[in-house]
Amino acid sequence: MKIIIAALLGLALCGTAQGEMGGDDINAFCATYHGTSDKEMDVGAAMCFGYTSGVVDTPLNNVCFPDWVNLSLITFTFKKYLSDHPELHHLNARTLAHDAFEEYFPCGKLFENRGA
């Protein structure tokens, strides 16, 4: 139940605040994310998952998610991007999410070498 409430809150933050959450805030939430199968997922991890879900459900320019990618993998890519780019944490969370997804899931050259 705690996970559902936090995920809904994350969706609400993404949908109504349009990414006004800061990069440091979302990074703190995502740092605790270890996957959706963890029944003891803390509120921060659920916030990260919920926020990512909300961003994915909005139109994203130059981002193409392949059919085989699930929300858990998308959340992990966001977490990795935040970890790899601490110098960008001054940006808002929405901008960071879009930049992360554009880097990992660009339209056009989408996974040409997958399985090679």
Phi and psi in radians as a Rosetta constraint file:
Dihedral C 1 N 2 CA 2 C 2 CIRCULARHARMONIC -1.041 0.35
Dihedral N 2 CA 2 C 2 N 3 CIRCULARHARMONIC -0.688 0.35
Dihedral C 2 N 3 CA 3 C 3 CIRCULARHARMONIC -1.157 0.35
Dihedral N 3 CA 3 C 3 N 4 CIRCULARHARMONIC -0.748 0.35
Dihedral C 3 N 4 CA 4 C 4 CIRCULARHARMONIC -1.094 0.35
Dihedral N 4 CA 4 C 4 N 5 CIRCULARHARMONIC -0.779 0.35
Dihedral C 4 N 5 CA 5 C 5 CIRCULARHARMONIC -1.093 0.35
Dihedral N 5 CA 5 C 5 N 6 CIRCULARHARMONIC -0.788 0.35
Dihedral C 5 N 6 CA 6 C 6 CIRCULARHARMONIC -1.161 0.35
Dihedral N 6 CA 6 C 6 N 7 CIRCULARHARMONIC -0.666 0.35
Dihedral C 6 N 7 CA 7 C 7 CIRCULARHARMONIC -1.127 0.35
Dihedral N 7 CA 7 C 7 N 8 CIRCULARHARMONIC -0.736 0.35
Dihedral C 7 N 8 CA 8 C 8 CIRCULARHARMONIC -1.119 0.35
Dihedral N 8 CA 8 C 8 N 9 CIRCULARHARMONIC -0.665 0.35
Dihedral C 8 N 9 CA 9 C 9 CIRCULARHARMONIC -1.124 0.35
Dihedral N 9 CA 9 C 9 N 10 CIRCULARHARMONIC -0.711 0.35
Dihedral C 9 N 10 CA 10 C 10 CIRCULARHARMONIC -1.081 0.35
Dihedral N 10 CA 10 C 10 N 11 CIRCULARHARMONIC -0.727 0.35
Dihedral C 10 N 11 CA 11 C 11 CIRCULARHARMONIC -1.098 0.35
Dihedral N 11 CA 11 C 11 N 12 CIRCULARHARMONIC -0.748 0.35
Dihedral C 11 N 12 CA 12 C 12 CIRCULARHARMONIC -1.103 0.35
Dihedral N 12 CA 12 C 12 N 13 CIRCULARHARMONIC -0.736 0.35
Dihedral C 12 N 13 CA 13 C 13 CIRCULARHARMONIC -1.086 0.35
Dihedral N 13 CA 13 C 13 N 14 CIRCULARHARMONIC -0.700 0.35
Dihedral C 13 N 14 CA 14 C 14 CIRCULARHARMONIC -1.225 0.35
Dihedral N 14 CA 14 C 14 N 15 CIRCULARHARMONIC -0.754 0.35
Dihedral C 14 N 15 CA 15 C 15 CIRCULARHARMONIC -1.301 0.35
Dihedral N 15 CA 15 C 15 N 16 CIRCULARHARMONIC -0.668 0.35
Dihedral C 15 N 16 CA 16 C 16 CIRCULARHARMONIC -1.676 0.35
Dihedral N 16 CA 16 C 16 N 17 CIRCULARHARMONIC -0.615 0.35
Dihedral C 16 N 17 CA 17 C 17 CIRCULARHARMONIC -1.534 0.35
Dihedral N 17 CA 17 C 17 N 18 CIRCULARHARMONIC -0.159 0.35
Dihedral C 17 N 18 CA 18 C 18 CIRCULARHARMONIC 0.869 0.35
Dihedral N 18 CA 18 C 18 N 19 CIRCULARHARMONIC 0.817 0.35
Dihedral C 18 N 19 CA 19 C 19 CIRCULARHARMONIC 1.377 0.35
Dihedral N 19 CA 19 C 19 N 20 CIRCULARHARMONIC 0.403 0.35
Dihedral C 19 N 20 CA 20 C 20 CIRCULARHARMONIC -1.263 0.35
Dihedral N 20 CA 20 C 20 N 21 CIRCULARHARMONIC -0.170 0.35
Dihedral C 20 N 21 CA 21 C 21 CIRCULARHARMONIC -1.147 0.35
Dihedral N 21 CA 21 C 21 N 22 CIRCULARHARMONIC 2.445 0.35
Dihedral C 21 N 22 CA 22 C 22 CIRCULARHARMONIC -1.390 0.35
Dihedral N 22 CA 22 C 22 N 23 CIRCULARHARMONIC 2.832 0.35
Dihedral C 22 N 23 CA 23 C 23 CIRCULARHARMONIC -1.090 0.35
Dihedral N 23 CA 23 C 23 N 24 CIRCULARHARMONIC -0.673 0.35
Dihedral C 23 N 24 CA 24 C 24 CIRCULARHARMONIC -1.124 0.35
Dihedral N 24 CA 24 C 24 N 25 CIRCULARHARMONIC -0.665 0.35
Dihedral C 24 N 25 CA 25 C 25 CIRCULARHARMONIC -1.129 0.35
Dihedral N 25 CA 25 C 25 N 26 CIRCULARHARMONIC -0.886 0.35
Dihedral C 25 N 26 CA 26 C 26 CIRCULARHARMONIC -1.184 0.35
Dihedral N 26 CA 26 C 26 N 27 CIRCULARHARMONIC -0.567 0.35
Dihedral C 26 N 27 CA 27 C 27 CIRCULARHARMONIC -1.112 0.35
Dihedral N 27 CA 27 C 27 N 28 CIRCULARHARMONIC -0.706 0.35
Dihedral C 27 N 28 CA 28 C 28 CIRCULARHARMONIC -1.092 0.35
Dihedral N 28 CA 28 C 28 N 29 CIRCULARHARMONIC -0.707 0.35
Dihedral C 28 N 29 CA 29 C 29 CIRCULARHARMONIC -1.148 0.35
Dihedral N 29 CA 29 C 29 N 30 CIRCULARHARMONIC -0.837 0.35
Dihedral C 29 N 30 CA 30 C 30 CIRCULARHARMONIC -1.240 0.35
Dihedral N 30 CA 30 C 30 N 31 CIRCULARHARMONIC -0.406 0.35
Dihedral C 30 N 31 CA 31 C 31 CIRCULARHARMONIC -1.064 0.35
Dihedral N 31 CA 31 C 31 N 32 CIRCULARHARMONIC -0.442 0.35
Dihedral C 31 N 32 CA 32 C 32 CIRCULARHARMONIC -1.660 0.35
Dihedral N 32 CA 32 C 32 N 33 CIRCULARHARMONIC -0.010 0.35
Dihedral C 32 N 33 CA 33 C 33 CIRCULARHARMONIC -1.356 0.35
Dihedral N 33 CA 33 C 33 N 34 CIRCULARHARMONIC 2.180 0.35
Dihedral C 33 N 34 CA 34 C 34 CIRCULARHARMONIC -2.218 0.35
Dihedral N 34 CA 34 C 34 N 35 CIRCULARHARMONIC 0.125 0.35
Dihedral C 34 N 35 CA 35 C 35 CIRCULARHARMONIC 2.212 0.35
Dihedral N 35 CA 35 C 35 N 36 CIRCULARHARMONIC 2.856 0.35
Dihedral C 35 N 36 CA 36 C 36 CIRCULARHARMONIC -1.533 0.35
Dihedral N 36 CA 36 C 36 N 37 CIRCULARHARMONIC -0.179 0.35
Dihedral C 36 N 37 CA 37 C 37 CIRCULARHARMONIC -1.435 0.35
Dihedral N 37 CA 37 C 37 N 38 CIRCULARHARMONIC -0.172 0.35
Dihedral C 37 N 38 CA 38 C 38 CIRCULARHARMONIC -1.314 0.35
Dihedral N 38 CA 38 C 38 N 39 CIRCULARHARMONIC 1.892 0.35
Dihedral C 38 N 39 CA 39 C 39 CIRCULARHARMONIC -1.208 0.35
Dihedral N 39 CA 39 C 39 N 40 CIRCULARHARMONIC -0.262 0.35
Dihedral C 39 N 40 CA 40 C 40 CIRCULARHARMONIC -1.785 0.35
Dihedral N 40 CA 40 C 40 N 41 CIRCULARHARMONIC 0.433 0.35
Dihedral C 40 N 41 CA 41 C 41 CIRCULARHARMONIC -0.967 0.35
Dihedral N 41 CA 41 C 41 N 42 CIRCULARHARMONIC 2.248 0.35
Dihedral C 41 N 42 CA 42 C 42 CIRCULARHARMONIC -1.372 0.35
Dihedral N 42 CA 42 C 42 N 43 CIRCULARHARMONIC 2.998 0.35
Dihedral C 42 N 43 CA 43 C 43 CIRCULARHARMONIC -1.089 0.35
Dihedral N 43 CA 43 C 43 N 44 CIRCULARHARMONIC -0.674 0.35
Dihedral C 43 N 44 CA 44 C 44 CIRCULARHARMONIC -1.071 0.35
Dihedral N 44 CA 44 C 44 N 45 CIRCULARHARMONIC -0.794 0.35
Dihedral C 44 N 45 CA 45 C 45 CIRCULARHARMONIC -1.098 0.35
Dihedral N 45 CA 45 C 45 N 46 CIRCULARHARMONIC -0.706 0.35
Dihedral C 45 N 46 CA 46 C 46 CIRCULARHARMONIC -1.155 0.35
Dihedral N 46 CA 46 C 46 N 47 CIRCULARHARMONIC -0.614 0.35
Dihedral C 46 N 47 CA 47 C 47 CIRCULARHARMONIC -1.117 0.35
Dihedral N 47 CA 47 C 47 N 48 CIRCULARHARMONIC -0.740 0.35
Dihedral C 47 N 48 CA 48 C 48 CIRCULARHARMONIC -1.069 0.35
Dihedral N 48 CA 48 C 48 N 49 CIRCULARHARMONIC -0.842 0.35
Dihedral C 48 N 49 CA 49 C 49 CIRCULARHARMONIC -1.080 0.35
Dihedral N 49 CA 49 C 49 N 50 CIRCULARHARMONIC -0.785 0.35
Dihedral C 49 N 50 CA 50 C 50 CIRCULARHARMONIC -1.149 0.35
Dihedral N 50 CA 50 C 50 N 51 CIRCULARHARMONIC -0.712 0.35
Dihedral C 50 N 51 CA 51 C 51 CIRCULARHARMONIC -1.118 0.35
Dihedral N 51 CA 51 C 51 N 52 CIRCULARHARMONIC -0.812 0.35
Dihedral C 51 N 52 CA 52 C 52 CIRCULARHARMONIC -1.033 0.35
Dihedral N 52 CA 52 C 52 N 53 CIRCULARHARMONIC -0.754 0.35
Dihedral C 52 N 53 CA 53 C 53 CIRCULARHARMONIC -1.020 0.35
Dihedral N 53 CA 53 C 53 N 54 CIRCULARHARMONIC -0.753 0.35
Dihedral C 53 N 54 CA 54 C 54 CIRCULARHARMONIC -1.123 0.35
Dihedral N 54 CA 54 C 54 N 55 CIRCULARHARMONIC -0.699 0.35
Dihedral C 54 N 55 CA 55 C 55 CIRCULARHARMONIC -1.163 0.35
Dihedral N 55 CA 55 C 55 N 56 CIRCULARHARMONIC -0.749 0.35
Dihedral C 55 N 56 CA 56 C 56 CIRCULARHARMONIC -1.079 0.35
Dihedral N 56 CA 56 C 56 N 57 CIRCULARHARMONIC -0.552 0.35
Dihedral C 56 N 57 CA 57 C 57 CIRCULARHARMONIC -1.417 0.35
Dihedral N 57 CA 57 C 57 N 58 CIRCULARHARMONIC 0.029 0.35
Dihedral C 57 N 58 CA 58 C 58 CIRCULARHARMONIC -1.854 0.35
Dihedral N 58 CA 58 C 58 N 59 CIRCULARHARMONIC 2.728 0.35
Dihedral C 58 N 59 CA 59 C 59 CIRCULARHARMONIC -1.090 0.35
Dihedral N 59 CA 59 C 59 N 60 CIRCULARHARMONIC 2.303 0.35
Dihedral C 59 N 60 CA 60 C 60 CIRCULARHARMONIC -2.198 0.35
Dihedral N 60 CA 60 C 60 N 61 CIRCULARHARMONIC 2.064 0.35
Dihedral C 60 N 61 CA 61 C 61 CIRCULARHARMONIC -1.222 0.35
Dihedral N 61 CA 61 C 61 N 62 CIRCULARHARMONIC 2.460 0.35
Dihedral C 61 N 62 CA 62 C 62 CIRCULARHARMONIC 1.082 0.35
Dihedral N 62 CA 62 C 62 N 63 CIRCULARHARMONIC 0.401 0.35
Dihedral C 62 N 63 CA 63 C 63 CIRCULARHARMONIC -2.153 0.35
Dihedral N 63 CA 63 C 63 N 64 CIRCULARHARMONIC 2.232 0.35
Dihedral C 63 N 64 CA 64 C 64 CIRCULARHARMONIC -2.318 0.35
Dihedral N 64 CA 64 C 64 N 65 CIRCULARHARMONIC 1.907 0.35
Dihedral C 64 N 65 CA 65 C 65 CIRCULARHARMONIC -1.483 0.35
Dihedral N 65 CA 65 C 65 N 66 CIRCULARHARMONIC 2.204 0.35
Dihedral C 65 N 66 CA 66 C 66 CIRCULARHARMONIC -1.202 0.35
Dihedral N 66 CA 66 C 66 N 67 CIRCULARHARMONIC 2.751 0.35
Dihedral C 66 N 67 CA 67 C 67 CIRCULARHARMONIC -1.026 0.35
Dihedral N 67 CA 67 C 67 N 68 CIRCULARHARMONIC -0.569 0.35
Dihedral C 67 N 68 CA 68 C 68 CIRCULARHARMONIC -1.420 0.35
Dihedral N 68 CA 68 C 68 N 69 CIRCULARHARMONIC -0.115 0.35
Dihedral C 68 N 69 CA 69 C 69 CIRCULARHARMONIC -1.496 0.35
Dihedral N 69 CA 69 C 69 N 70 CIRCULARHARMONIC 2.306 0.35
Dihedral C 69 N 70 CA 70 C 70 CIRCULARHARMONIC -1.849 0.35
Dihedral N 70 CA 70 C 70 N 71 CIRCULARHARMONIC 2.987 0.35
Dihedral C 70 N 71 CA 71 C 71 CIRCULARHARMONIC -1.116 0.35
Dihedral N 71 CA 71 C 71 N 72 CIRCULARHARMONIC -0.560 0.35
Dihedral C 71 N 72 CA 72 C 72 CIRCULARHARMONIC -1.111 0.35
Dihedral N 72 CA 72 C 72 N 73 CIRCULARHARMONIC -0.770 0.35
Dihedral C 72 N 73 CA 73 C 73 CIRCULARHARMONIC -1.148 0.35
Dihedral N 73 CA 73 C 73 N 74 CIRCULARHARMONIC -0.688 0.35
Dihedral C 73 N 74 CA 74 C 74 CIRCULARHARMONIC -1.085 0.35
Dihedral N 74 CA 74 C 74 N 75 CIRCULARHARMONIC -0.714 0.35
Dihedral C 74 N 75 CA 75 C 75 CIRCULARHARMONIC -1.130 0.35
Dihedral N 75 CA 75 C 75 N 76 CIRCULARHARMONIC -0.707 0.35
Dihedral C 75 N 76 CA 76 C 76 CIRCULARHARMONIC -1.101 0.35
Dihedral N 76 CA 76 C 76 N 77 CIRCULARHARMONIC -0.646 0.35
Dihedral C 76 N 77 CA 77 C 77 CIRCULARHARMONIC -1.169 0.35
Dihedral N 77 CA 77 C 77 N 78 CIRCULARHARMONIC -0.647 0.35
Dihedral C 77 N 78 CA 78 C 78 CIRCULARHARMONIC -1.123 0.35
Dihedral N 78 CA 78 C 78 N 79 CIRCULARHARMONIC -0.778 0.35
Dihedral C 78 N 79 CA 79 C 79 CIRCULARHARMONIC -1.031 0.35
Dihedral N 79 CA 79 C 79 N 80 CIRCULARHARMONIC -0.764 0.35
Dihedral C 79 N 80 CA 80 C 80 CIRCULARHARMONIC -1.126 0.35
Dihedral N 80 CA 80 C 80 N 81 CIRCULARHARMONIC -0.748 0.35
Dihedral C 80 N 81 CA 81 C 81 CIRCULARHARMONIC -1.048 0.35
Dihedral N 81 CA 81 C 81 N 82 CIRCULARHARMONIC -0.774 0.35
Dihedral C 81 N 82 CA 82 C 82 CIRCULARHARMONIC -1.088 0.35
Dihedral N 82 CA 82 C 82 N 83 CIRCULARHARMONIC -0.717 0.35
Dihedral C 82 N 83 CA 83 C 83 CIRCULARHARMONIC -1.161 0.35
Dihedral N 83 CA 83 C 83 N 84 CIRCULARHARMONIC -0.680 0.35
Dihedral C 83 N 84 CA 84 C 84 CIRCULARHARMONIC -1.353 0.35
Dihedral N 84 CA 84 C 84 N 85 CIRCULARHARMONIC -0.288 0.35
Dihedral C 84 N 85 CA 85 C 85 CIRCULARHARMONIC -2.269 0.35
Dihedral N 85 CA 85 C 85 N 86 CIRCULARHARMONIC 1.070 0.35
Dihedral C 85 N 86 CA 86 C 86 CIRCULARHARMONIC -1.116 0.35
Dihedral N 86 CA 86 C 86 N 87 CIRCULARHARMONIC -0.398 0.35
Dihedral C 86 N 87 CA 87 C 87 CIRCULARHARMONIC -1.198 0.35
Dihedral N 87 CA 87 C 87 N 88 CIRCULARHARMONIC -0.215 0.35
Dihedral C 87 N 88 CA 88 C 88 CIRCULARHARMONIC -1.763 0.35
Dihedral N 88 CA 88 C 88 N 89 CIRCULARHARMONIC 0.022 0.35
Dihedral C 88 N 89 CA 89 C 89 CIRCULARHARMONIC -1.134 0.35
Dihedral N 89 CA 89 C 89 N 90 CIRCULARHARMONIC -0.158 0.35
Dihedral C 89 N 90 CA 90 C 90 CIRCULARHARMONIC -1.323 0.35
Dihedral N 90 CA 90 C 90 N 91 CIRCULARHARMONIC -0.253 0.35
Dihedral C 90 N 91 CA 91 C 91 CIRCULARHARMONIC -1.376 0.35
Dihedral N 91 CA 91 C 91 N 92 CIRCULARHARMONIC 2.866 0.35
Dihedral C 91 N 92 CA 92 C 92 CIRCULARHARMONIC -1.361 0.35
Dihedral N 92 CA 92 C 92 N 93 CIRCULARHARMONIC 2.788 0.35
Dihedral C 92 N 93 CA 93 C 93 CIRCULARHARMONIC -1.083 0.35
Dihedral N 93 CA 93 C 93 N 94 CIRCULARHARMONIC -0.660 0.35
Dihedral C 93 N 94 CA 94 C 94 CIRCULARHARMONIC -1.082 0.35
Dihedral N 94 CA 94 C 94 N 95 CIRCULARHARMONIC -0.783 0.35
Dihedral C 94 N 95 CA 95 C 95 CIRCULARHARMONIC -1.081 0.35
Dihedral N 95 CA 95 C 95 N 96 CIRCULARHARMONIC -0.773 0.35
Dihedral C 95 N 96 CA 96 C 96 CIRCULARHARMONIC -1.082 0.35
Dihedral N 96 CA 96 C 96 N 97 CIRCULARHARMONIC -0.747 0.35
Dihedral C 96 N 97 CA 97 C 97 CIRCULARHARMONIC -1.107 0.35
Dihedral N 97 CA 97 C 97 N 98 CIRCULARHARMONIC -0.808 0.35
Dihedral C 97 N 98 CA 98 C 98 CIRCULARHARMONIC -1.071 0.35
Dihedral N 98 CA 98 C 98 N 99 CIRCULARHARMONIC -0.781 0.35
Dihedral C 98 N 99 CA 99 C 99 CIRCULARHARMONIC -1.088 0.35
Dihedral N 99 CA 99 C 99 N 100 CIRCULARHARMONIC -0.702 0.35
Dihedral C 99 N 100 CA 100 C 100 CIRCULARHARMONIC -1.103 0.35
Dihedral N 100 CA 100 C 100 N 101 CIRCULARHARMONIC -0.829 0.35
Dihedral C 100 N 101 CA 101 C 101 CIRCULARHARMONIC -1.215 0.35
Dihedral N 101 CA 101 C 101 N 102 CIRCULARHARMONIC -0.577 0.35
Dihedral C 101 N 102 CA 102 C 102 CIRCULARHARMONIC -1.166 0.35
Dihedral N 102 CA 102 C 102 N 103 CIRCULARHARMONIC -0.607 0.35
Dihedral C 102 N 103 CA 103 C 103 CIRCULARHARMONIC -1.270 0.35
Dihedral N 103 CA 103 C 103 N 104 CIRCULARHARMONIC -0.781 0.35
Dihedral C 103 N 104 CA 104 C 104 CIRCULARHARMONIC -1.519 0.35
Dihedral N 104 CA 104 C 104 N 105 CIRCULARHARMONIC -0.447 0.35
Dihedral C 104 N 105 CA 105 C 105 CIRCULARHARMONIC -2.300 0.35
Dihedral N 105 CA 105 C 105 N 106 CIRCULARHARMONIC 1.018 0.35
Dihedral C 105 N 106 CA 106 C 106 CIRCULARHARMONIC -1.283 0.35
Dihedral N 106 CA 106 C 106 N 107 CIRCULARHARMONIC 2.581 0.35
Dihedral C 106 N 107 CA 107 C 107 CIRCULARHARMONIC -1.317 0.35
Dihedral N 107 CA 107 C 107 N 108 CIRCULARHARMONIC 2.674 0.35
Dihedral C 107 N 108 CA 108 C 108 CIRCULARHARMONIC 1.755 0.35
Dihedral N 108 CA 108 C 108 N 109 CIRCULARHARMONIC -1.430 0.35
Dihedral C 108 N 109 CA 109 C 109 CIRCULARHARMONIC -1.611 0.35
Dihedral N 109 CA 109 C 109 N 110 CIRCULARHARMONIC 0.811 0.35
Dihedral C 109 N 110 CA 110 C 110 CIRCULARHARMONIC -1.285 0.35
Dihedral N 110 CA 110 C 110 N 111 CIRCULARHARMONIC 1.812 0.35
Dihedral C 110 N 111 CA 111 C 111 CIRCULARHARMONIC 0.916 0.35
Dihedral N 111 CA 111 C 111 N 112 CIRCULARHARMONIC 0.816 0.35
Dihedral C 111 N 112 CA 112 C 112 CIRCULARHARMONIC -1.062 0.35
Dihedral N 112 CA 112 C 112 N 113 CIRCULARHARMONIC -0.597 0.35
Dihedral C 112 N 113 CA 113 C 113 CIRCULARHARMONIC -1.707 0.35
Dihedral N 113 CA 113 C 113 N 114 CIRCULARHARMONIC 0.236 0.35
Dihedral C 113 N 114 CA 114 C 114 CIRCULARHARMONIC -1.048 0.35
Dihedral N 114 CA 114 C 114 N 115 CIRCULARHARMONIC 2.241 0.35
Dihedral C 114 N 115 CA 115 C 115 CIRCULARHARMONIC 1.478 0.35
Dihedral N 115 CA 115 C 115 N 116 CIRCULARHARMONIC 0.002 0.35
